Amino acid sequence: VKTEAEILVPGGSFYRPDRVVFDGDTVTILDYKTGKPRDSHREQLMKYAGYITGMGYTNVNKVIVYLEPEISVVEL
């Protein structure tokens, strides 16, 4: 489990998912949010997944956990 570990991308930029869980050949990316669901939340998680896939991982799960106003879990 990596918490807020940086994903370095070409050009020197980096991204920091909230949590990345490695379990054998499966990687699960979790991002925690508050407020209403937005398309930008999905886009952000898909971007993270693209970078993880680019590292050679092929089985990538994507999960957004909304904490407020009530807890809900969205799997992409």
C-alpha positions in Angstrom: 0.0 0.0 0.0 1.3 3.4 -1.0 -0.3 6.5 0.5 0.1 9.7 -1.5 3.1 8.3 -3.4 4.2 10.4 -6.4 3.8 9.1 -9.9 6.5 10.8 -11.9 5.7 11.4 -15.6 7.8 12.5 -18.6 8.7 16.2 -18.5 9.1 16.2 -14.7 5.5 16.5 -13.6 4.1 14.3 -10.9 0.7 13.1 -9.7 -0.2 12.0 -6.2 -3.2 9.6 -5.8 -4.5 9.3 -2.3 -3.8 5.5 -2.1 -2.5 2.8 -4.4 -2.8 -0.8 -3.4 -0.6 -3.5 -5.0 -2.0 -7.1 -4.7 -0.1 -9.5 -6.9 -0.8 -8.4 -10.5 -3.7 -6.2 -9.5 -3.4 -2.5 -8.6 -6.2 -0.5 -7.0 -6.2 3.2 -7.1 -8.3 5.0 -4.5 -9.1 8.7 -4.4 -11.0 10.3 -1.6 -13.3 13.3 -2.3 -15.8 15.5 -0.5 -18.8 17.2 -2.0 -20.8 16.3 -5.1 -19.4 13.9 -7.7 -17.9 15.7 -10.7 -16.7 14.5 -14.1 -13.3 16.0 -13.2 -13.0 13.4 -10.4 -13.4 10.5 -12.9 -11.0 12.2 -15.3 -8.4 12.5 -12.6 -8.7 8.9 -11.6 -8.5 7.7 -15.3 -5.4 9.8 -15.7 -3.8 8.1 -12.7 -4.8 4.7 -14.1 -3.2 5.6 -17.5 0.1 6.3 -15.9 -0.1 3.1 -13.8 -0.9 1.1 -17.0 2.1 2.8 -18.7 4.3 1.3 -16.0 3.3 -2.2 -17.1 0.4 -3.0 -14.8 -2.6 -4.4 -16.8 -5.1 -5.1 -14.1 -6.0 -1.7 -12.6 -9.1 -1.0 -10.5 -10.2 2.6 -10.0 -12.3 3.7 -7.0 -13.5 7.1 -5.8 -14.7 7.3 -2.2 -16.9 10.3 -1.5 -16.9 11.2 2.2 -19.5 13.9 2.4 -22.4 14.5 2.7 -22.6 10.7 3.1 -20.1 8.0 2.3 -20.4 6.4 -1.1 -18.1 4.3 -3.2 -17.9 4.6 -7.0 -16.0 2.0 -8.9 -14.9 2.9 -12.5 
